[in-house]
């Protein structure tokens, strides 16, 4: 992960996402961050690995409802009104700006 700073203040974080595909329909993603080491940027859409092994997605939110009035750093909000709490997350991968080259998949069929 790279941090871009201006006068000591973080202005942008770039999380490098690597995707490898050796077979059609198979994809290996690299670049996950452990939640214990760092938190996502506010409103960042992420692929989430939960501690129970589930794979999910959510948007990191640090608003008052999501922080229990400042008692916790935030939570991942989901599209159907649900949320995933910080204690349930093992790792995350920001995916909003991630791109995967699908040409090899399309050309292989």
C-alpha positions as CSV (number, residue, x, y, z in Angstrom):
1,X,0.0,0.0,0.0
2,X,1.3,3.5,-0.8
3,X,0.3,6.7,1.0
4,X,0.5,10.0,-0.8
5,X,1.0,12.9,1.6
6,X,1.0,16.7,1.4
7,X,2.7,18.5,4.3
8,X,2.5,15.3,6.5
9,X,-1.3,14.8,5.9
10,X,-2.5,11.8,4.0
11,X,-4.4,13.0,1.0
12,X,-4.8,9.7,-0.9
13,X,-4.2,6.0,-0.3
14,X,-3.4,3.7,-3.1
15,X,-3.9,0.0,-2.4
16,X,-2.4,-2.1,-5.2
17,X,-4.8,-4.8,-6.3
18,X,-3.3,-7.8,-8.2
19,X,-5.5,-10.3,-10.0
20,X,-4.2,-13.5,-11.6
21,X,-6.2,-15.9,-13.8
22,X,-4.9,-19.1,-15.1
23,X,-8.2,-20.8,-16.0
24,X,-11.5,-19.4,-17.3
25,X,-13.7,-18.6,-14.3
26,X,-10.8,-18.7,-11.8
27,X,-9.4,-15.5,-10.3
28,X,-6.8,-14.9,-7.5
29,X,-6.9,-11.5,-5.8
30,X,-4.0,-10.1,-3.9
31,X,-3.7,-6.8,-2.0
32,X,-5.9,-7.4,1.0
33,X,-5.2,-5.4,4.2
34,X,-5.7,-6.8,7.7
35,X,-8.3,-4.8,9.5
36,X,-6.1,-4.9,12.7
37,X,-3.4,-3.1,10.8
38,X,-5.3,-0.4,9.0
39,X,-8.9,0.9,8.4
40,X,-10.4,1.7,5.0
41,X,-10.9,5.3,3.9
42,X,-14.4,6.7,4.7
43,X,-17.0,5.5,2.2
44,X,-14.6,3.1,0.5
45,X,-16.3,0.1,-1.1
46,X,-14.5,-3.1,-0.2
47,X,-14.4,-6.8,-0.7
48,X,-14.5,-8.3,2.8
49,X,-13.2,-11.5,4.3
50,X,-15.1,-12.2,7.5
51,X,-13.6,-14.0,10.4
52,X,-16.0,-16.9,9.8
53,X,-14.7,-17.3,6.3
54,X,-17.6,-15.6,4.4
55,X,-16.8,-13.3,1.5
56,X,-18.9,-10.2,1.4
57,X,-18.8,-6.5,0.3
58,X,-19.6,-3.3,2.0
59,X,-18.9,0.4,2.2
60,X,-16.8,1.6,5.2
61,X,-18.8,4.2,7.2
62,X,-17.7,6.4,10.1
63,X,-20.9,8.3,10.6
64,X,-22.5,8.6,14.1
65,X,-24.8,5.6,13.6
66,X,-21.9,3.5,12.4
67,X,-19.5,4.5,15.2
68,X,-22.1,4.1,18.1
69,X,-21.6,7.9,18.8
70,X,-17.8,7.6,18.6
71,X,-17.3,4.4,20.7
72,X,-16.0,2.4,17.7
73,X,-14.1,3.4,14.5
74,X,-16.9,2.4,12.1
75,X,-18.5,-0.5,10.3
76,X,-19.1,-1.8,6.8
77,X,-22.6,-0.9,5.5
78,X,-24.3,-3.1,3.0
79,X,-26.8,-2.4,0.3
80,X,-29.8,-4.1,1.9
81,X,-29.5,-2.0,5.1
82,X,-27.3,-4.5,6.9
83,X,-23.9,-4.0,8.3
84,X,-20.7,-5.9,9.2
85,X,-19.1,-4.9,12.5
86,X,-15.4,-4.4,12.9
87,X,-15.0,-7.4,15.2
88,X,-16.4,-9.7,12.4
89,X,-13.8,-8.6,9.7
90,X,-10.5,-10.3,9.1
91,X,-9.3,-8.4,6.0
92,X,-10.6,-6.0,3.3
93,X,-9.7,-5.1,-0.3
94,X,-10.8,-1.7,-1.7
95,X,-12.5,-2.6,-5.0
96,X,-14.2,0.6,-6.2
97,X,-11.4,1.6,-8.5
98,X,-10.1,-1.9,-9.2
99,X,-10.2,-3.2,-12.7
100,X,-9.7,-6.7,-14.0
101,X,-8.7,-7.4,-17.6
102,X,-11.4,-9.8,-18.8
103,X,-10.2,-10.0,-22.4
104,X,-8.4,-13.3,-21.7
105,X,-11.7,-14.8,-20.3
106,X,-13.8,-13.5,-23.2
107,X,-11.4,-14.7,-25.9
108,X,-11.1,-18.1,-24.4
109,X,-14.7,-19.1,-25.0
